[in-house]
Amino acid sequence: MEQTTTEDILNLGARLGRKQAFGLVARRCSAAEIECLIEARENKLYLAVEPTWEAYCQNRAGISRATADRLIHQYQEQGPSLARLNSYTRIRPSEYRLLAAALTDEGLTHNGEVIPLELENAPQLTRAVDAIRGASVAETPPPDPAEQAFAKAAKALETAFAEFTRLHTMNLDDENRLRLAIALEAGRDQLDTLRISTGL
């Protein structure tokens, strides 16, 4: 294991101070904070102040190890531009691909304009993200009513069959067995009537 130097401790302290400052400004985990976490984990700088990565996350970064690892994974998967954008306006995971297409190293492209990923542009970035979301929803075709009805009917039939099967396995008295037989007969008749009405 590499020996931790005084310089490592000072550097880590500076990073922790920057992390607190970023947290106060953005109230969420910024790209700069995640970059600090990555450096602390990959270079084992956390050993200068805590015995384990988990303890560092909890005691120094103020988040769980699972959260830190998830943030690092997302950052490495999505890249710094998406992480920076997410620090100014909330982005749902389902929107990453949609917004990645509008992101460049210079910023977020919307209506032919590039908005730099800077704190002072946060309101403008939020409006642009909302507009891109809205355009994407408008382009999505409405769900097929027939498909929705088929799915709902199949689920209802499945539930009905399950309940009738449960009734069948119960130790019913004569009156309830007759009720079950009548209900099953009525259901069969209704289904037969529907089947015949289709003309197939």
N, C-alpha and C positions, 0 to 999 in steps of 0.2 A: 504494500500500500504506500502511495506517495506521501511524503511528509508535508503536512499543511504548514505554510509559512505565515509570517505576520502579514505579509502583503495580501495573501489569500483572505485572511480574516478581515482586513481593512476593505478589500474589494467587495467582499460579501456584505459587510456593513453598509457600504455605499449602495449596493443593489437593494438591500432591505429598505433603506431610506427612500430610494426611488420608488420602490413598490408601494410604500405607504402614501407617497405623494401622488402617484398615479391613481391609487384607490380613492383618495380624497377628491380628485378632479373628476374621474369618470364614474365612480360608484359601481364599477364592474371591472372584470379582469381584462386589461388591455393587452395588445400585442407585446408591448414593452415588458409588462409583468410576466407574460408567458415566456418570453425570451430569457428573462432572469431565471425563471424556474428551470428552463432547459439547461442553461449554463451551470446552475447550481447542481443539478442532477448528473449531467454528463461528466462534469469535471470534479464531482464529489466535493464541491466547495461547502456543502452543508455540514461536512464532518468538522469544520472549523468551529461550529457552534452547537451541533447536536450529534448524538451518536448514530442516528438512523435517518433515512430519507423521510420516513413516516413522521418521526418526531419533528423534523424541520418543517414539514408541511403544516402540521397542527400548531406548533408553538411559534414559528417565525412567519410563515406565509398566511396563517389564519384560515387554512382550508384543509380538508381531509386529503390523505394520500390519493384516494381514488379520484377525487376531483382534480387534483394536480395532474395525475397521469392522463386523465381524460382530456384536459385542456391542452396538454403537450401533444397528445395523439392527434387531436383535431387540428392544432396549429400545423403540425408536420404534414398532415393529410391535405389541408386546404391551402396552406401557404400564408405568408404574412399579410397579404392584401386583405383577404377575407377576415383574418383575425383583427386587423386594424379597423375595418369597417364595422365589425361586430362590437368593437369597443365604443362606437359612437351611436349605434342604433341596433336594437335587437334583431337578430337574424335567426329564423328557425332552421333546424338541420335540413328540412325538406326544400329550403330555398337556396342552399349553397350553390347548386349547379346553375340555377337561374341567374343568380347574381354574379357568379364567377365569370359568366359570359360577358358581363358589362364592366368587369374590372380590368384595369391595366396597372402597370407600375406607377403611372401618373395619377390615377384615381378612378372614380366611378363615372362611367360614361352614361349620360342620359340626355335625350333630345339634342344630340349632336354636341353637347357640352361635357367637358371633363371636369368633375368636381374633385379637387385634391382631398386626400384622406387626412384632414387636419381638424383639430378640435374646434376651431372657429367656424368650420363648415358643417358642424354636426346637424343643425336644423335643416340645412339644404340637403345633406345626405339622407336624412330621415324622410324628407318629402320625396326625394328621388326613389328611394327604396319602396315607399308606399305606392308610388306611381307604377313602378316596375311590377310590383305584386298585383296591382289592379289590372294591368294590361295582361298579365299571365292568366288571371282568373277569367277575364273576358274572352281569352282565346280558347279556354278549356270548354269543349262541347258539353252541353248539359247531359246528365245521365239518362240512359234509355229507360222510359217509363215501363216498357214491357219487361226489361231485365230486372228492374226493381220489384215489379209485381211478382215475377216468377220466384225471385229470391225470398220475398216475404211469404208467398204461398207455400213454398217448400219448407220454410222454417216452421210455419204454422202446422203443416201436416206432420212434420217430424215430432213436434211437441204433442200433437193430438195422439199420434200412434204410441208415443212413449207413455202417455197417461192411461190410454186404454190398455196397454200391455201391463202396466202397473196394477190397474184395477183387476185384470184377468188373473194375476198371480195372488191377489188377496183372497182370504177365506171369507167370501161374500155369502150372505144369507140368500134365500130363494128370491126375495123381493129385489135385492140389488143385482143379482145375476140376471133377472129379467130386465131390469133397467139397462144393464150393460148390453144385453142382446138387442134391445130396442134401439139404443143409441147407435150401435154398430150397423144395424140394418138401415136406419135413417141416413147415416153417413154414406153407406154404399149406394143407396138409392139416389142421393143428391149427386154423387160423383158420376153415376151412370147417366143421369139426366144431362149433366154438363158434357160428358163424353159424346153422347148421341147428338147434342146440339151443335157440336163442331162440324158434323157432317163427314168426319173422317173414319 
